[in-house]
């Protein structure tokens, strides 16, 4: 078992808190005080290279069989968020799949038909005290059903922006403001926020802490975390630049 799996298993989450681990790209693991595990947009394989030629340049930190997840969540059907090689293995231990509606065709292709729930924008589901709501994002014409995801766990609010462009009208929505943790893409490619835009979004959203993601996993995808840090400091905003595999407790 690798270090990340051991760290997740060994982390004791106090009541009223949530642990969040970055697994690279836009992938996160969320752990609750009662040891429920959520796999969020984990990319653990090389399927993007096989299908699209996007070579992975960051190391593998987790094998899909190493942790027993309760929920596997996908914000949209792009393979660096819906990992077609890993999702069947992540679900093998009995996890429930929760995904944007555009993941249904992939689930059908992989014969994932039981214990699934597909979300449209503003749909929500509450299970084991975990609330997950689909919120608007703008990932362009290639993924019109892509979602941002709003989590409420132990009284903590996590806003996972998903893959999204800068949309002032979305970020002015009071329903997604004041998150305890905002998770934002910063690669500035394929319609996503760049570092400066992520800082502006964090300011508009009044996030208590912002963690950047979706950078450096592929040579083609860019990302400038140094610009993100500078921008957050200039605005006096709280942030955490995670090492891949590092976790925080909020």
N, C-alpha and C positions, 0 to 999 in steps of 0.2 A: 504493500500500500504506500502511495506517495505522500509527500509532505502535506499537500493541500488537503487530501482526504483525512489525514491524521489530525491536522489543525481544526478542520470542521468538526470532526467527531469529538475532539478533546476540548473544544470551546464550550464553557458553561455560560449560558445566557441568563442573566438575572431577570427576574420578573419585571415587567414594564419596559424591557429593552428588546432589541432585535440585533442579531449579528448579520453582517453583509460581507461577503468575500468576493473579490474580483478574480475571475478565472480567465481573463484575457478577452480581447475583442469587445463585444457588448455582453459578455456572459457573466452572470452573478449567481452566487448561492446565498440563499437567505435561510437563516436558522432562527427558530422561535424558542422561547424558554421551555416549552414542553417538547422540544427536540423534533419539531416538524421541519422538514427540509424542502425547500423550493428550488428547483433548477430553472433559472431564467435566461433564456436565449444562449444557452451554453453552446460554444463551438469547440469541439474536442477532436475533430478529425481533419482529414485533408480533402473532404468532398468538394470544396470550392475550387481546388486546383484540378481535380479530376473532371469536373463539369465545366469550369469556366476559365481555368488557367491561372487563378489567383493563388500564388504559392505562399504558403504559411512560412513566416520567418520567426515566429515566437515559439518557444518550446511547449511541449505537451505537459500540462500540470496535473491532469486527471484522466484516468481511464473511466469509460462510461459505466463500468460495472462496480466501481470502488465504493460508491455511496448508494444507500437505499433512499430514494427520494419519495416524498409523499405527493408532490405536485411537480409537473414539468410544464413550463409556461413558455409560449413563443409569441412574440409581438407581431410577427409577420412571417411570410413563407420563404423569404430569401435564405439561402442555405447556411449563411454564417449566423443565422438566428434560429432557423429550423434545420438542424444538422441531420440530414437524412441518414447518415451512417450511425449516428449516436442515439437518436431519439428512441428507436426500438429497444436498445439496450437500457436506456435510462428508464423506460417504462416497464422493463421486464420484472422488476420487483413489486409491481402492483400499483405504481403511481398513477394518478389521474392526470390526463393531458388537458390543458386549458390553452387555447390558441385563438388568434384572430381568424375570422371566417375564411381568409385566403389559404389557411393551412389545411382546410378540409380535403382539398383535392390531393394534397401530399399524404395526408393520413389515409385516404382511401387507397392510394397507390401502394402504400406500405402495409395495408390491411390493418390499420389501427382503427378499430370501430367501437370498442367497448371502453367505458369509463372515460369518455371524452366530453368536452364542453367547448363550443365555439362562441366567441364574443364578437359582437359588433360594437361600434362606438356607443358609449354610454351604458352598455350592458354591464352588469356586475354579478359577482358570485361571492358568497361567503361560506367558507368551509373551515372547520376547526378554529373558528375565531379569526380567520384570515379573510379580509375583504379585498377583492381584486376587481377593479373597474377599468373598462376600456375608455380612454380619453383621446381627443383628436391629436393627430400628428399629420405632417405633410411629407410623405416620402415619394411624391410624384406619381406619374401615370403608370409606372411599372409596379407599384404596390399601393393602389388606391384604398385598400382595406387595412393597411398597416395601422397599428395602434400605438399610442403611448399607454402606459399602465400605471394606475394609481393603487398603491397598496396601503391598507390600514391594518396594522398588527400591533397588539399590545399598546394601543393608543398612539403609536408612532406612524407617521405618514411618509411614505416613500413614493416619489414621482420618478418613474423610469420613463424618460422621454421617448425611447425607441429611436428609430431612424427618422429624423425630421429636419426640414429646412426651418429657417427663421420665420416664424409667423406671429407677428405682433398681436393679431386678433386672438390667437389661441392663448398667448401668454398673459393676456389681460383678463382671462377668465378667473374669477375669484375661487372657483372650485379646485384649482390646481396651484393655488398660492400657499405659502407658509409651510411647505413640506419640511419635515425634519431632515430628509436626505433627498437631494435632487441628483439624478444620474443622467449625464448629458453626453452625447457624441461630440467629438471635436475634430473629426478627420477632414471636414470641409470638402468631401468628395461625394459623388453620387447623390447630390441633393441634401447632404447632411450639414448641420451646423459646423462652422469652423471655430477655432478657439475664441476669437473675439466675440462672435455671435453667441457662443455658449455663455460667456461672461455677461453679456447684455441680457440674455434670457434669465440667468440666475438672479440678476438685479431686479428684473421685472416681476419675477415669480416670488421674490422675497424668501428664497430658500435659506434655511438655517445652516446647511452645509451642502456643498456641491462636489461631486466626484466626477471627473471626466473619464470617458471610455471611448472605444471604437477608434483606436489609433495604433499604428505600428504592427498590427498582426499580419498585414499583407503589404508587400513592397509597393503595390499600386495604390494604397489607400491613404497615405499621408498622415497628417496630424502634427500639431505643434504644442505639446504640453507646456513648453517654456513660455509661449505667448499666453496660454491660459493662465498660468501662475502670475505673470506680470499684470494681466488684465484684472484678475481677481484682487490682487494687492492694491492696484490703483483705485479700485472701487470700494476697498475696505470690506470685501466679502469673505466669508468663511469658506474654506475649501480643504480638500484632502486629496493629494496625488498618491494613489495607491500603487505599490509595487504589484506586479502581476502575482497573484496568489495570496496577497495580503488581505486581512479582514479588519473590519472596524465594528464596534458595538455602539449603537445609537439608542 
